[in-house]
Amino acid sequence: MRLGRRCSLHIRLRHLLTLVTTVDKRGEVSK
């Protein structure tokens, strides 16, 4: 159970990181 929760949290963090990177790329392209 604990491992599952940790995995879900890690996935959420990774998803957020990917979203931020995509936004950064878009910002660079816009500039």
PDB file of N, CA, C, O and CB in Angstrom:
ATOM      1  N   MET A   1       0.856  -1.206   0.000  1.00  0.00           N
ATOM      2  CA  MET A   1       0.000   0.000   0.000  1.00  0.00           C
ATOM      3  C   MET A   1       0.895   1.261   0.000  1.00  0.00           C
ATOM      4  O   MET A   1       0.692   2.181  -0.792  1.00  0.00           O
ATOM      5  CB  MET A   1      -0.970   0.003   1.258  1.00  0.00           C
ATOM      6  N   ARG A   2       1.874   1.275   0.896  1.00  0.00           N
ATOM      7  CA  ARG A   2       2.748   2.463   0.964  1.00  0.00           C
ATOM      8  C   ARG A   2       3.479   2.671  -0.365  1.00  0.00           C
ATOM      9  O   ARG A   2       3.585   3.790  -0.867  1.00  0.00           O
ATOM     10  CB  ARG A   2       3.779   2.319   2.121  1.00  0.00           C
ATOM     11  N   LEU A   3       3.976   1.571  -0.916  1.00  0.00           N
ATOM     12  CA  LEU A   3       4.704   1.681  -2.196  1.00  0.00           C
ATOM     13  C   LEU A   3       3.783   2.246  -3.269  1.00  0.00           C
ATOM     14  O   LEU A   3       4.187   3.103  -4.056  1.00  0.00           O
ATOM     15  CB  LEU A   3       5.263   0.297  -2.643  1.00  0.00           C
ATOM     16  N   GLY A   4       2.544   1.763  -3.298  1.00  0.00           N
ATOM     17  CA  GLY A   4       1.585   2.253  -4.296  1.00  0.00           C
ATOM     18  C   GLY A   4       1.391   3.758  -4.170  1.00  0.00           C
ATOM     19  O   GLY A   4       1.391   4.482  -5.166  1.00  0.00           O
ATOM     20  N   ARG A   5       1.229   4.213  -2.949  1.00  0.00           N
ATOM     21  CA  ARG A   5       1.023   5.660  -2.751  1.00  0.00           C
ATOM     22  C   ARG A   5       2.248   6.428  -3.228  1.00  0.00           C
ATOM     23  O   ARG A   5       2.134   7.472  -3.871  1.00  0.00           O
ATOM     24  CB  ARG A   5       0.734   5.983  -1.254  1.00  0.00           C
ATOM     25  N   ARG A   6       3.416   5.896  -2.902  1.00  0.00           N
ATOM     26  CA  ARG A   6       4.650   6.578  -3.315  1.00  0.00           C
ATOM     27  C   ARG A   6       4.728   6.631  -4.833  1.00  0.00           C
ATOM     28  O   ARG A   6       5.088   7.657  -5.409  1.00  0.00           O
ATOM     29  CB  ARG A   6       5.900   5.865  -2.734  1.00  0.00           C
ATOM     30  N   CYS A   7       4.390   5.522  -5.474  1.00  0.00           N
ATOM     31  CA  CYS A   7       4.449   5.473  -6.946  1.00  0.00           C
ATOM     32  C   CYS A   7       3.519   6.529  -7.542  1.00  0.00           C
ATOM     33  O   CYS A   7       3.910   7.269  -8.446  1.00  0.00           O
ATOM     34  CB  CYS A   7       4.063   4.056  -7.469  1.00  0.00           C
ATOM     35  N   SER A   8       2.300   6.596  -7.039  1.00  0.00           N
ATOM     36  CA  SER A   8       1.325   7.565  -7.570  1.00  0.00           C
ATOM     37  C   SER A   8       1.858   8.985  -7.395  1.00  0.00           C
ATOM     38  O   SER A   8       1.732   9.817  -8.293  1.00  0.00           O
ATOM     39  CB  SER A   8      -0.054   7.414  -6.859  1.00  0.00           C
ATOM     40  N   LEU A   9       2.448   9.254  -6.241  1.00  0.00           N
ATOM     41  CA  LEU A   9       2.981  10.595  -5.978  1.00  0.00           C
ATOM     42  C   LEU A   9       4.119  10.890  -6.950  1.00  0.00           C
ATOM     43  O   LEU A   9       4.208  11.988  -7.500  1.00  0.00           O
ATOM     44  CB  LEU A   9       3.474  10.721  -4.506  1.00  0.00           C
ATOM     45  N   HIS A  10       4.988   9.902  -7.155  1.00  0.00           N
ATOM     46  CA  HIS A  10       6.122  10.087  -8.069  1.00  0.00           C
ATOM     47  C   HIS A  10       5.615  10.373  -9.479  1.00  0.00           C
ATOM     48  O   HIS A  10       6.138  11.244 -10.174  1.00  0.00           O
ATOM     49  CB  HIS A  10       7.041   8.834  -8.069  1.00  0.00           C
ATOM     50  N   ILE A  11       4.586   9.624  -9.894  1.00  0.00           N
ATOM     51  CA  ILE A  11       4.017   9.821 -11.239  1.00  0.00           C
ATOM     52  C   ILE A  11       3.443  11.229 -11.352  1.00  0.00           C
ATOM     53  O   ILE A  11       3.622  11.897 -12.371  1.00  0.00           O
ATOM     54  CB  ILE A  11       2.912   8.759 -11.539  1.00  0.00           C
ATOM     55  N   ARG A  12       2.760  11.675 -10.312  1.00  0.00           N
ATOM     56  CA  ARG A  12       2.168  13.031 -10.349  1.00  0.00           C
ATOM     57  C   ARG A  12       3.274  14.074 -10.480  1.00  0.00           C
ATOM     58  O   ARG A  12       3.161  15.020 -11.260  1.00  0.00           O
ATOM     59  CB  ARG A  12       1.313  13.308  -9.066  1.00  0.00           C
ATOM     60  N   LEU A  13       4.353  13.888  -9.704  1.00  0.00           N
ATOM     61  CA  LEU A  13       5.475  14.836  -9.754  1.00  0.00           C
ATOM     62  C   LEU A  13       6.083  14.843 -11.156  1.00  0.00           C
ATOM     63  O   LEU A  13       6.380  15.900 -11.712  1.00  0.00           O
ATOM     64  CB  LEU A  13       6.559  14.472  -8.694  1.00  0.00           C
ATOM     65  N   ARG A  14       6.261  13.649 -11.715  1.00  0.00           N
ATOM     66  CA  ARG A  14       6.846  13.545 -13.055  1.00  0.00           C
ATOM     67  C   ARG A  14       5.934  14.237 -14.064  1.00  0.00           C
ATOM     68  O   ARG A  14       6.416  14.951 -14.943  1.00  0.00           O
ATOM     69  CB  ARG A  14       7.072  12.056 -13.451  1.00  0.00           C
ATOM     70  N   HIS A  15       4.624  14.033 -13.948  1.00  0.00           N
ATOM     71  CA  HIS A  15       3.663  14.651 -14.873  1.00  0.00           C
ATOM     72  C   HIS A  15       3.762  16.171 -14.779  1.00  0.00           C
ATOM     73  O   HIS A  15       3.750  16.866 -15.795  1.00  0.00           O
ATOM     74  CB  HIS A  15       2.211  14.182 -14.562  1.00  0.00           C
ATOM     75  N   LEU A  16       3.861  16.677 -13.556  1.00  0.00           N
ATOM     76  CA  LEU A  16       3.958  18.130 -13.357  1.00  0.00           C
ATOM     77  C   LEU A  16       5.235  18.656 -14.007  1.00  0.00           C
ATOM     78  O   LEU A  16       5.237  19.709 -14.643  1.00  0.00           O
ATOM     79  CB  LEU A  16       3.933  18.486 -11.841  1.00  0.00           C
ATOM     80  N   LEU A  17       6.321  17.901 -13.834  1.00  0.00           N
ATOM     81  CA  LEU A  17       7.609  18.324 -14.400  1.00  0.00           C
ATOM     82  C   LEU A  17       7.505  18.396 -15.923  1.00  0.00           C
ATOM     83  O   LEU A  17       7.969  19.356 -16.538  1.00  0.00           O
ATOM     84  CB  LEU A  17       8.749  17.346 -13.977  1.00  0.00           C
ATOM     85  N   THR A  18       6.897  17.379 -16.525  1.00  0.00           N
ATOM     86  CA  THR A  18       6.751  17.362 -17.988  1.00  0.00           C
ATOM     87  C   THR A  18       5.905  18.552 -18.438  1.00  0.00           C
ATOM     88  O   THR A  18       6.209  19.186 -19.448  1.00  0.00           O
ATOM     89  CB  THR A  18       6.108  16.027 -18.466  1.00  0.00           C
ATOM     90  N   LEU A  19       4.849  18.852 -17.692  1.00  0.00           N
ATOM     91  CA  LEU A  19       3.984  19.986 -18.047  1.00  0.00           C
ATOM     92  C   LEU A  19       4.781  21.284 -18.014  1.00  0.00           C
ATOM     93  O   LEU A  19       4.668  22.115 -18.915  1.00  0.00           O
ATOM     94  CB  LEU A  19       2.773  20.076 -17.086  1.00  0.00           C
ATOM     95  N   VAL A  20       5.581  21.451 -16.974  1.00  0.00           N
ATOM     96  CA  VAL A  20       6.395  22.674 -16.839  1.00  0.00           C
ATOM     97  C   VAL A  20       7.370  22.783 -18.006  1.00  0.00           C
ATOM     98  O   VAL A  20       7.555  23.860 -18.573  1.00  0.00           O
ATOM     99  CB  VAL A  20       7.171  22.680 -15.489  1.00  0.00           C
ATOM    100  N   THR A  21       7.992  21.660 -18.360  1.00  0.00           N
ATOM    101  CA  THR A  21       8.960  21.677 -19.466  1.00  0.00           C
ATOM    102  C   THR A  21       8.261  22.069 -20.764  1.00  0.00           C
ATOM    103  O   THR A  21       8.799  22.856 -21.543  1.00  0.00           O
ATOM    104  CB  THR A  21       9.648  20.290 -19.620  1.00  0.00           C
ATOM    105  N   THR A  22       7.074  21.533 -21.001  1.00  0.00           N
ATOM    106  CA  THR A  22       6.336  21.856 -22.226  1.00  0.00           C
ATOM    107  C   THR A  22       6.007  23.348 -22.248  1.00  0.00           C
ATOM    108  O   THR A  22       6.128  23.999 -23.285  1.00  0.00           O
ATOM    109  CB  THR A  22       5.034  21.007 -22.331  1.00  0.00           C
ATOM    110  N   VAL A  23       5.596  23.880 -21.115  1.00  0.00           N
ATOM    111  CA  VAL A  23       5.259  25.309 -21.034  1.00  0.00           C
ATOM    112  C   VAL A  23       6.501  26.137 -21.341  1.00  0.00           C
ATOM    113  O   VAL A  23       6.434  27.126 -22.071  1.00  0.00           O
ATOM    114  CB  VAL A  23       4.692  25.675 -19.624  1.00  0.00           C
ATOM    115  N   ASP A  24       7.651  25.719 -20.772  1.00  0.00           N
ATOM    116  CA  ASP A  24       8.905  26.446 -21.019  1.00  0.00           C
ATOM    117  C   ASP A  24       9.215  26.444 -22.507  1.00  0.00           C
ATOM    118  O   ASP A  24       9.568  27.478 -23.075  1.00  0.00           O
ATOM    119  CB  ASP A  24      10.081  25.816 -20.223  1.00  0.00           C
ATOM    120  N   LYS A  25       9.082  25.287 -23.135  1.00  0.00           N
ATOM    121  CA  LYS A  25       9.356  25.185 -24.576  1.00  0.00           C
ATOM    122  C   LYS A  25       8.428  26.122 -25.343  1.00  0.00           C
ATOM    123  O   LYS A  25       8.867  26.824 -26.254  1.00  0.00           O
ATOM    124  CB  LYS A  25       9.182  23.719 -25.075  1.00  0.00           C
ATOM    125  N   ARG A  26       7.168  26.134 -24.983  1.00  0.00           N
ATOM    126  CA  ARG A  26       6.196  27.005 -25.675  1.00  0.00           C
ATOM    127  C   ARG A  26       6.602  28.465 -25.499  1.00  0.00           C
ATOM    128  O   ARG A  26       6.559  29.250 -26.445  1.00  0.00           O
ATOM    129  CB  ARG A  26       4.747  26.774 -25.131  1.00  0.00           C
ATOM    130  N   GLY A  27       6.995  28.818 -24.277  1.00  0.00           N
ATOM    131  CA  GLY A  27       7.410  30.199 -24.000  1.00  0.00           C
ATOM    132  C   GLY A  27       8.608  30.568 -24.868  1.00  0.00           C
ATOM    133  O   GLY A  27       8.661  31.660 -25.434  1.00  0.00           O
ATOM    134  N   GLU A  28       9.567  29.650 -24.970  1.00  0.00           N
ATOM    135  CA  GLU A  28      10.753  29.925 -25.789  1.00  0.00           C
ATOM    136  C   GLU A  28      10.348  30.106 -27.244  1.00  0.00           C
ATOM    137  O   GLU A  28      10.844  30.999 -27.930  1.00  0.00           O
ATOM    138  CB  GLU A  28      11.792  28.785 -25.657  1.00  0.00           C
ATOM    139  N   VAL A  29       9.443  29.250 -27.709  1.00  0.00           N
ATOM    140  CA  VAL A  29       8.995  29.339 -29.108  1.00  0.00           C
ATOM    141  C   VAL A  29       8.283  30.670 -29.330  1.00  0.00           C
ATOM    142  O   VAL A  29       8.466  31.317 -30.361  1.00  0.00           O
ATOM    143  CB  VAL A  29       8.053  28.148 -29.472  1.00  0.00           C
ATOM    144  N   SER A  30       7.465  31.073 -28.348  1.00  0.00           N
ATOM    145  CA  SER A  30       6.718  32.337 -28.481  1.00  0.00           C
ATOM    146  C   SER A  30       7.700  33.500 -28.600  1.00  0.00           C
ATOM    147  O   SER A  30       7.523  34.400 -29.421  1.00  0.00           O
ATOM    148  CB  SER A  30       5.760  32.554 -27.262  1.00  0.00           C
ATOM    149  N   LYS A  31       8.741  33.466 -27.763  1.00  0.00           N
ATOM    150  CA  LYS A  31       9.736  34.549 -27.767  1.00  0.00           C
ATOM    151  C   LYS A  31      10.465  34.534 -29.109  1.00  0.00           C
ATOM    152  O   LYS A  31      11.349  35.359 -29.340  1.00  0.00           O
ATOM    153  CB  LYS A  31      10.753  34.397 -26.575  1.00  0.00           C
TER     154      LYS A  31
END
